[in-house]
Amino acid sequence: MTFANNCNKIFDETVKLYHVTDDVDAVFNNPYDENSIEGKLTRKNWIDAVQWHLEDIIRDEGIDPVEALALKRRIDRSNQDRTDLVEEIDAYFRQQYAGVAILPDATINTESPAWAIDRLSILALKIWHMREQTERTDADSNHIAKCRAKLDVLLEQRKDLTTAIDQLLDDIAAGRKFMKVYMQMKMYNDPDTNPVLYGKK
């Protein structure tokens, strides 16, 4: 099984695991070693699954403003955790390919492998929830048909992205492409770079 196909398997398993309880406060029990790449991919998708549902909850127009603010803070923390994990996954790839001789005409990709894998993780969630829409018994046939068409597109998108990620990894392993990773450096979470926060010091 290719690396990207294994990612899809892990992401589908994790989305299914989340929906056993379908609870944003459920305890996460990683079935893999936390320090393994499988463990990191599983944790990454769990974070995405929880955040997906937090984003649903916060859009309730009747939500209490205090609760909404607490949810917004939680989503901010989740975004930072997600970014940190993507960077950990890229660190894994840098280590994997550290000894590769880069060819003179090697090119750089528009995004790192881990950020492409991040999109695979989100696609697993989109596919689960769009499929869920196609199985609704309280929706009309027009809604079901639209959602089935969207599901077909999402499945095709996942197939294409899976292929592209595996091709990218093959190119990096062969020295045809090289990794150059820029950390996200999110400024709004940093009390030294967010003017609202450092202005209060």
C-alpha positions, 0 to 999 in steps of 0.5 A, a space after each residue: 500500500 502506498 503512503 497516501 493510500 495508507 493515510 486514507 485508510 487511517 483517516 477513514 478509520 479515525 473518522 469512523 472512530 470519532 463517530 462512535 460517540 460523535 462527541 467533541 469532548 470524547 476521550 481520544 485513545 490512539 490505537 497507534 504509538 503516539 510517536 509513530 507516523 501512524 499515531 501522528 496521522 491518527 491524532 491529526 485526523 481526530 483533531 480535524 474531526 473534533 474541529 469540524 463539529 465545533 465549527 458546526 456547533 458555533 454556527 447555531 444562531 441561538 448559541 449563548 454568546 459566552 459559550 460561543 466565545 469559549 468555542 472560538 477560543 477552543 477552535 483557535 487552540 485546535 488550529 494551533 494543534 493542527 498546525 503543530 502536527 502538520 509540522 511534525 509530519 513534515 519533520 518525519 519526511 525531512 528525516 526520511 529523505 535526509 540522505 537523498 542526493 538532490 539532482 541539479 535540476 530538482 524543483 520545489 513543490 508548491 506545498 510540503 507533503 504534510 500540508 497535502 496530507 492535511 487536505 486528505 484528512 479534511 477530504 475524509 471528513 467531507 466524504 463521510 459527511 456528504 455520504 451521510 447527507 445522501 442517506 438522509 430519510 428526512 431530505 427530499 430527492 433533489 437534496 439527495 441527488 445534489 449530495 450524491 453528485 458532490 460525493 462523486 466529486 469528492 471521491 474523485 478529488 481524493 483519488 487525484 490528491 492521493 496520486 499526486 501525493 505519492 508522486 511527490 514522495 516518489 520525486 523527493 525520494 529520487 531527488 527530482 524534487 526537494 523539500 523546503 518547509 516554512 513554519 507557519 509562524 502564526 502571529 495571532 496566537 503569539 503574545 509578542 506579535 499580536 498587537 492586541 496582546 502585546 499592547 496590554 503588557 
